[in-house]
């Protein structure tokens, strides 16, 4: 399969000379669902922000669709190749909807800002996206009038508005009950099946990771590295790293010997 995203010798963090994670090297293939996981404070969301151009790399580079997207040398005003931005979608934690806009207006917003598509066509696309996530009947609702799970779905609809090729989701299941979380997992799998979408997801929810992830990338705070990657079932049973096995077994202590 073709590579959609690749990072080379990537350092991420907020202060030059003080990276949270160092020398990351990995790639994501077209149609893959890859999950970034690890303990609290390991840098999962920091990596996601760097991959999407919201945060500059402290070192190394991020490439999308075979082209360099951002590097440590990019000036802030030039961070993230703008021609590539339209090819990615992003869901923040909680959905991050505009509270003063209806769901329809939220989904319309990126098209209004980044395209010259006529208004009637924009609205048609927005309503189709809301229908795709099961919210066609809620187009005129405000975010405060719907549940947390519905807000996450609306956030995905907005992320899909520009017909991206890769979706980045930051803790999509956080704060949701198990049934709603499972429904969101099913939606992600459905979108992948229907559109061949690639996903990069930050998560610590083991049930969701097992349900949707083709590959898990375990980020480790202690070593400041990508400690291991592979199918979740393989990492759970065969990882040589105690930190990885502890994460999947939900144990606070685990001997190094399997």
C-alpha positions in Angstrom: 0.0 0.0 0.0 1.1 3.6 -0.6 2.4 5.7 2.2 0.1 8.6 3.1 2.2 10.0 5.9 5.8 9.6 7.0 8.0 11.2 9.6 11.8 11.2 9.6 14.0 11.8 12.6 11.2 13.8 14.2 11.5 15.6 17.5 8.3 17.0 19.0 7.7 19.4 21.9 7.2 23.0 22.8 10.7 24.3 23.6 13.7 24.0 21.4 16.3 21.8 23.1 13.7 20.2 25.3 11.7 17.7 23.2 9.0 15.5 24.6 9.8 12.7 22.1 12.9 12.3 19.9 13.9 10.8 16.6 10.6 9.4 15.6 10.5 7.4 12.4 7.3 5.8 11.1 4.9 5.8 8.2 1.2 5.3 7.8 -0.2 3.5 4.8 -3.2 4.3 2.7 -6.4 2.9 4.3 -4.7 2.1 7.6 -6.1 2.8 11.0 -3.1 3.6 13.2 -3.4 4.4 16.9 -1.0 6.5 18.9 -1.0 5.2 22.4 1.0 5.3 25.7 0.8 6.5 29.2 -0.4 10.0 30.3 2.0 12.7 29.4 3.9 10.6 26.9 3.3 13.1 24.0 0.5 11.5 22.0 -1.4 14.8 21.4 1.8 16.7 20.9 2.7 14.3 18.0 -0.8 14.7 16.5 -0.5 18.5 16.7 2.9 18.3 14.9 1.6 15.9 12.2 -1.2 18.3 11.4 0.9 21.5 11.3 -0.5 23.0 14.4 2.9 22.7 16.1 6.3 23.0 14.4 8.7 20.1 14.6 11.7 20.7 16.9 13.7 18.5 14.5 13.2 16.3 11.5 10.3 16.5 9.1 6.7 15.4 8.4 5.7 14.4 4.9 2.2 13.9 3.5 1.4 12.1 0.2 5.0 12.0 -0.7 5.7 15.7 -0.2 7.3 17.5 2.7 4.6 19.1 4.8 6.6 20.7 7.6 10.2 20.9 9.0 11.9 22.4 12.0 13.3 25.1 9.6 9.9 26.4 8.5 8.9 29.9 9.7 5.8 29.9 11.8 3.8 31.7 9.1 4.8 29.1 6.5 4.2 26.0 8.7 2.4 23.3 6.9 2.2 23.2 3.1 -1.2 24.9 2.5 -1.9 22.8 -0.6 -1.8 19.7 1.6 -4.0 21.1 4.4 -7.1 20.6 2.3 -6.3 16.9 2.1 -6.4 16.3 5.9 -9.2 16.4 8.4 -8.9 16.9 12.2 -11.1 16.1 15.1 -10.1 17.8 18.4 -10.9 16.4 21.8 -14.6 17.0 22.6 -15.4 17.9 19.0 -14.4 21.5 19.4 -17.6 22.8 17.7 -18.4 26.5 17.6 -21.0 26.9 20.3 -22.7 29.8 18.6 -23.2 27.9 15.3 -25.7 25.2 14.4 -24.3 21.8 13.5 -25.0 22.6 9.8 -23.1 25.9 10.2 -20.2 24.1 11.9 -19.9 21.7 9.0 -20.2 24.5 6.4 -17.4 26.6 8.1 -14.3 24.9 6.5 -15.8 25.0 3.1 -16.7 28.7 3.4 -13.1 29.5 4.6 -11.1 27.3 2.2 -13.1 26.8 -1.0 -14.9 28.8 -3.6 -17.7 26.2 -4.0 -21.1 27.9 -4.5 -23.3 28.2 -1.4 -26.0 25.8 -2.5 -23.5 23.1 -3.2 -21.7 23.7 0.1 -25.0 23.2 2.0 -25.7 20.0 0.1 -22.3 18.6 1.0 -22.7 19.6 4.6 -26.1 17.9 4.9 -24.7 14.8 3.2 -21.8 14.7 5.8 -24.3 15.1 8.7 -26.3 12.3 7.2 -23.2 10.2 6.9 -22.7 10.3 10.7 -26.3 9.9 11.5 -27.2 13.5 12.3 -29.3 14.6 9.3 -32.2 15.4 11.6 -30.1 17.6 13.8 -28.7 20.1 11.3 -30.4 23.0 13.0 -29.5 22.0 16.6 -26.9 23.9 18.6 -24.0 21.9 20.1 -25.3 22.4 23.6 -28.6 20.8 22.6 -27.1 17.4 21.8 -25.1 14.7 23.6 -21.4 14.3 23.9 -21.4 11.4 21.5 -23.4 13.4 18.9 -20.9 16.3 19.3 -18.1 13.9 18.4 -20.1 12.7 15.4 -20.7 16.3 14.3 -17.0 17.0 14.7 -16.2 14.1 12.4 -18.8 15.5 9.9 -17.0 18.8 9.9 -13.6 17.0 9.5 -15.0 15.3 6.4 -16.3 18.5 4.9 -13.4 19.0 2.5 -13.3 15.3 1.5 -9.9 14.7 3.1 -7.8 11.6 2.4 -6.6 11.2 6.0 -8.4 11.9 9.3 -6.6 12.7 12.5 -8.7 12.1 15.7 -7.6 13.2 19.2 -9.2 10.9 21.8 -12.5 10.5 20.0 -13.9 8.1 22.6 -12.9 10.2 25.7 -15.8 10.8 28.1 -18.2 8.5 26.2 -20.1 5.6 27.7 -19.1 2.1 26.4 -22.1 1.8 24.0 -21.6 5.3 22.5 -17.9 4.6 22.2 -18.6 1.4 20.3 -21.0 3.2 18.0 -18.2 5.7 17.2 -15.8 2.8 16.5 -18.4 1.4 14.1 -18.7 4.8 12.4 -14.9 5.0 11.9 -14.8 1.5 10.4 -17.7 2.4 8.1 -16.0 5.5 6.8 -12.9 3.5 6.1 -14.8 0.8 4.3 -16.8 3.3 2.2 -14.1 5.8 1.4 -10.8 4.0 1.9 -10.0 6.7 4.5 -6.7 6.6 6.4 -6.9 7.3 10.1 -4.4 8.4 12.7 -6.0 8.3 16.2 -4.8 9.2 19.6 -6.4 6.9 22.2 -5.9 5.2 25.5 -9.3 3.3 25.3 -8.3 -0.4 25.1 -11.7 -1.6 23.8 -11.6 0.9 20.9 -8.0 0.2 20.1 -8.8 -3.6 19.9 -11.9 -2.9 17.8 -10.4 -0.6 15.1 -6.6 -0.4 15.1 -4.6 -2.1 12.4 -1.5 -1.0 14.1 -0.6 0.6 17.4 2.4 2.9 17.9 3.5 2.9 21.6 5.0 6.2 22.7 7.1 6.0 25.8 7.7 9.0 28.1 10.7 7.5 29.9 12.8 6.7 26.8 11.2 9.7 24.9 10.8 7.4 21.9 8.5 5.3 19.8 9.1 2.2 21.8 7.3 -0.3 19.7 4.7 -0.7 16.9 2.6 -3.5 15.6 -0.9 -5.0 15.8 -2.5 -4.5 19.2 -3.0 -8.3 19.7 0.7 -8.9 19.0 1.9 -6.2 21.3 -0.3 -7.4 24.1 1.0 -11.0 24.0 4.5 -10.8 22.5 6.1 -7.4 23.3 9.5 -7.6 24.9 8.9 -4.3 26.7 7.3 -4.4 30.2 5.8 -0.9 29.7 3.9 -2.0 26.6 2.6 -5.2 28.3 1.6 -3.2 31.4 -0.4 -0.8 29.3 -2.4 -3.6 27.5 -2.9 -5.6 30.7 -3.8 -2.5 32.8 -1.3 -3.6 35.5 0.8 -1.2 37.6 3.6 -3.7 37.9 4.8 -6.4 35.6 8.0 -8.4 35.7 10.3 -8.2 32.8 10.1 -12.0 32.3 7.1 -13.2 30.4 
